Amino acid sequence: MYQTNPPSSPKKILSKRYKIHQANSEKLELAEKYYLLQPQLLGDTFHPPNYLVQQILVASHVKLYYNPQQTNCYQSPHWFAVVGTEEFYEQREVREIYRAWREGINPFVVVDFVSPDSEIVDLDERQATGNQPESYWEVYEQILRIPYYIIFDYKSNNLKVFELADSRYKELRIKEPRIWIQDIQLGLGLWEGVYQGINRQWLRWYDGSLKWIMTHEERELKRGELLKKQLILLGIDDKNDRE
């Protein structure tokens, strides 16, 4: 490192380094929040109208085991959904693992989030890594035969959708960052808004009328507003009643 002439004061140098470190920390913290919140939003709005609630399972950051002969092999999708079964093996609210051969049904859709500087293997390489004998691409496409594989670059907001056709993934050409999936009567697209205090573009499910599926919080808020309107129509002021 070259010294300036006259030399810069330690306070100035340290202050600059602190600001850089702080900016990097905030950037990392935001990325970590995104990896937690985006799957949460997907799960909260995934309500296929042609399936019962007990026929739907959503999972995020859950180990997906796929080979009964090599039971230690797994992939870790950021988010996936399973539909169309009456009962899941060892069904419980919180899952740490999903063994496809025991559940008896494979995921219907997988969503992974990537960024240019992420540590995830480049999509075009499709190579096996670490102790896994197959790459995630081979697992999703050839072994589990997952109908839809969706990849979202959360920095560029670039959406890629792959559909399984003739045993191979075919990338769908989409003019807008959204895709309609007829089998579940839901669409997935980019929604710009505030979720859990963060304002950005999010992946979110929408219905056949192109309306965004409401989150649990939004549904509760709407119920409260409807109740308030009904009370007003009945001439009841809950605020005055409380007083």
C-alpha positions as CSV (number, residue, x, y, z in Angstrom):
1,M,0.0,0.0,0.0
2,Y,1.4,3.4,-1.0
3,Q,1.4,6.1,1.6
4,T,0.0,9.5,0.8
5,N,2.1,12.7,1.1
6,P,1.4,14.1,3.6
7,P,0.4,10.9,5.4
8,S,-3.3,10.4,6.1
9,S,-4.4,10.5,9.7
10,P,-5.1,7.1,11.3
11,K,-8.6,8.4,12.2
12,K,-9.4,9.1,8.6
13,I,-8.1,5.7,7.4
14,L,-9.9,3.7,10.1
15,S,-13.1,5.7,9.6
16,K,-13.0,4.8,5.9
17,R,-12.3,1.1,6.6
18,Y,-15.1,1.0,9.2
19,K,-17.6,2.4,6.7
20,I,-16.6,-0.2,4.1
21,H,-16.9,-3.0,6.7
22,Q,-20.2,-1.6,7.9
23,A,-21.6,-1.5,4.4
24,N,-20.4,-5.1,3.7
25,S,-22.0,-6.2,7.0
26,E,-25.3,-4.6,6.2
27,K,-25.2,-6.1,2.7
28,L,-24.6,-9.6,4.2
29,E,-27.3,-9.1,6.8
30,L,-29.8,-8.1,4.1
31,A,-28.9,-11.1,2.0
32,E,-29.3,-13.4,5.0
33,K,-32.7,-11.9,5.7
34,Y,-33.7,-12.4,2.1
35,Y,-32.8,-16.1,2.1
36,L,-35.1,-16.5,5.1
37,L,-38.0,-14.3,4.1
38,Q,-38.3,-15.2,0.4
39,P,-39.1,-18.9,1.1
40,Q,-41.5,-17.8,3.9
41,L,-43.4,-15.6,1.4
42,L,-43.6,-18.4,-1.1
43,G,-44.9,-20.8,1.4
44,D,-47.4,-18.3,2.8
45,T,-48.9,-17.6,-0.6
46,F,-48.8,-21.2,-2.0
47,H,-52.5,-22.2,-2.0
48,P,-53.4,-24.2,-5.1
49,P,-57.2,-24.1,-5.3
50,N,-57.5,-27.6,-6.7
51,Y,-55.8,-29.3,-3.7
52,L,-56.9,-29.7,-0.1
53,V,-54.8,-28.2,2.6
54,Q,-53.7,-31.6,3.8
55,Q,-52.6,-32.5,0.3
56,I,-50.0,-29.7,0.3
57,L,-46.6,-29.5,1.9
58,V,-44.1,-26.6,1.6
59,A,-40.6,-26.7,2.9
60,S,-37.6,-24.4,3.0
61,H,-33.9,-25.2,3.6
62,V,-34.9,-28.8,4.3
63,K,-32.6,-31.6,3.3
64,L,-34.2,-33.5,0.4
65,Y,-33.0,-37.2,0.4
66,Y,-33.5,-38.9,-2.9
67,N,-31.7,-42.2,-3.0
68,P,-32.9,-45.2,-0.8
69,Q,-29.7,-47.1,-1.8
70,Q,-27.5,-44.2,-0.7
71,T,-29.4,-42.8,2.3
72,N,-26.8,-40.1,3.1
73,C,-27.2,-38.3,-0.2
74,Y,-29.3,-35.2,-0.3
75,Q,-29.8,-31.8,-1.9
76,S,-30.9,-28.7,-0.1
77,P,-33.3,-26.6,-2.2
78,H,-34.1,-23.2,-0.9
79,W,-37.8,-24.0,-1.2
80,F,-40.0,-26.7,-2.6
81,A,-43.6,-27.8,-2.6
82,V,-45.3,-31.2,-2.8
83,V,-48.9,-31.6,-3.8
84,G,-51.4,-34.4,-4.4
85,T,-51.2,-36.8,-1.6
86,E,-53.6,-37.5,1.2
87,E,-51.1,-38.1,3.9
88,F,-47.4,-37.5,4.3
89,Y,-45.1,-40.0,6.1
90,E,-44.4,-38.8,9.6
91,Q,-46.3,-35.6,8.9
92,R,-45.6,-32.8,11.4
93,E,-45.5,-29.0,11.3
94,V,-41.7,-28.6,11.3
95,R,-39.5,-30.8,9.1
96,E,-35.8,-31.1,9.1
97,I,-35.6,-33.7,6.3
98,Y,-37.7,-35.1,3.5
99,R,-37.1,-38.7,2.3
100,A,-38.8,-38.9,-1.0
101,W,-39.0,-42.7,-1.0
102,R,-40.7,-42.8,2.4
103,E,-43.1,-40.0,1.6
104,G,-44.1,-41.8,-1.6
105,I,-44.3,-38.6,-3.7
106,N,-41.7,-36.3,-5.1
107,P,-41.7,-32.4,-5.0
108,F,-43.8,-30.7,-7.7
109,V,-41.8,-27.5,-7.9
110,V,-38.4,-26.4,-6.6
111,V,-37.2,-22.8,-6.3
112,D,-33.6,-21.8,-5.8
113,F,-32.2,-18.3,-5.3
114,V,-28.8,-17.3,-6.8
115,S,-26.8,-14.2,-7.2
116,P,-23.7,-13.4,-9.3
117,D,-21.4,-13.5,-6.2
118,S,-23.1,-16.5,-4.5
119,E,-21.3,-19.7,-3.7
120,I,-23.7,-21.8,-5.6
121,V,-22.3,-23.7,-8.5
122,D,-22.9,-22.0,-11.8
123,L,-26.1,-23.2,-13.4
124,D,-24.5,-24.1,-16.7
125,E,-21.9,-26.4,-15.1
126,R,-24.4,-28.8,-13.6
127,Q,-21.6,-30.7,-11.9
128,A,-21.7,-32.9,-8.8
129,T,-20.0,-31.3,-5.8
130,G,-18.6,-32.5,-2.5
131,N,-19.7,-35.9,-1.5
132,Q,-22.8,-35.9,-3.7
133,P,-22.5,-38.4,-6.6
134,E,-25.1,-36.4,-8.6
135,S,-25.5,-32.7,-9.2
136,Y,-28.6,-31.0,-8.1
137,W,-29.6,-30.7,-11.7
138,E,-29.4,-34.5,-12.2
139,V,-31.3,-35.1,-9.0
140,Y,-34.2,-32.8,-9.9
141,E,-34.3,-33.8,-13.6
142,Q,-33.3,-37.4,-13.8
143,I,-33.9,-39.0,-10.3
144,L,-36.9,-37.1,-8.8
145,R,-38.2,-35.9,-12.1
146,I,-39.6,-32.7,-10.6
147,P,-42.0,-31.1,-13.1
148,Y,-40.8,-27.5,-12.5
149,Y,-37.5,-26.1,-11.5
150,I,-37.3,-22.3,-11.0
151,I,-34.2,-20.2,-10.5
152,F,-34.4,-16.6,-9.3
153,D,-31.4,-14.2,-9.3
154,Y,-32.5,-11.9,-6.4
155,K,-30.0,-9.2,-7.4
156,S,-30.9,-8.8,-11.1
157,N,-34.5,-10.0,-10.6
158,N,-33.9,-12.5,-13.4
159,L,-36.3,-15.4,-13.4
160,K,-35.6,-18.7,-15.1
161,V,-38.2,-21.4,-15.4
162,F,-37.5,-25.0,-16.5
163,E,-40.3,-27.5,-17.2
164,L,-39.7,-31.2,-17.5
165,A,-40.5,-32.4,-21.0
166,D,-39.5,-35.8,-22.5
167,S,-37.3,-36.5,-19.4
168,R,-35.3,-33.3,-19.9
169,Y,-35.6,-29.7,-18.5
170,K,-36.6,-27.2,-21.1
171,E,-36.3,-23.5,-20.3
172,L,-39.5,-21.7,-20.9
173,R,-39.4,-18.4,-22.8
174,I,-41.2,-15.8,-20.7
175,K,-41.7,-12.2,-21.9
176,E,-42.5,-11.1,-18.4
177,P,-41.1,-12.2,-15.0
178,R,-44.1,-14.5,-14.3
179,I,-45.2,-18.0,-15.2
180,W,-48.6,-19.7,-15.0
181,I,-48.7,-23.4,-13.9
182,Q,-52.0,-24.9,-15.0
183,D,-51.6,-28.2,-13.0
184,I,-51.8,-26.3,-9.7
185,Q,-53.9,-23.3,-11.1
186,L,-51.3,-20.8,-9.7
187,G,-48.9,-18.4,-11.2
188,L,-45.6,-17.2,-9.9
189,G,-44.3,-13.7,-10.6
190,L,-42.4,-10.7,-9.3
191,W,-44.3,-8.5,-6.8
192,E,-42.9,-5.2,-5.6
193,G,-43.8,-4.3,-2.1
194,V,-43.0,-4.4,1.6
195,Y,-42.7,-7.8,3.2
196,Q,-41.6,-8.1,6.9
197,G,-40.3,-4.5,6.7
198,I,-38.2,-4.9,3.5
199,N,-39.2,-3.1,0.4
200,R,-38.0,-4.9,-2.8
201,Q,-39.2,-7.2,-5.5
202,W,-40.3,-10.6,-4.3
203,L,-41.3,-13.9,-5.8
204,R,-45.0,-14.4,-5.0
205,W,-47.9,-16.7,-6.1
206,Y,-51.0,-15.3,-7.8
207,D,-54.3,-16.7,-8.8
208,G,-56.2,-17.1,-12.0
209,S,-57.5,-13.6,-11.9
210,L,-53.9,-12.3,-11.7
211,K,-54.4,-11.2,-8.1
212,W,-51.6,-11.8,-5.6
213,I,-52.4,-14.5,-3.0
214,M,-52.7,-12.8,0.3
215,T,-50.3,-13.7,3.2
216,H,-51.6,-14.8,6.6
217,E,-51.0,-11.3,7.9
218,E,-52.9,-9.7,5.0
219,R,-55.8,-12.0,5.5
220,E,-56.0,-11.2,9.2
221,L,-55.9,-7.5,8.4
222,K,-58.6,-7.8,5.8
223,R,-60.8,-9.7,8.2
224,G,-60.4,-7.0,10.8
225,E,-61.3,-4.3,8.3
226,L,-64.4,-6.2,7.2
227,L,-65.5,-6.7,10.8
228,K,-65.1,-3.0,11.4
229,K,-67.2,-2.1,8.4
230,Q,-69.9,-4.5,9.6
231,L,-69.9,-3.0,13.1
232,I,-70.3,0.5,11.5
233,L,-73.2,-0.7,9.4
234,L,-74.9,-2.1,12.5
235,G,-74.4,1.2,14.3
236,I,-71.9,-0.3,16.7
237,D,-68.7,1.7,17.4
238,D,-66.3,-0.8,19.1
239,K,-64.1,2.1,20.1
240,N,-66.9,3.8,22.1
241,D,-67.9,0.4,23.6
242,R,-64.4,-0.1,24.9
243,E,-64.5,3.3,26.6
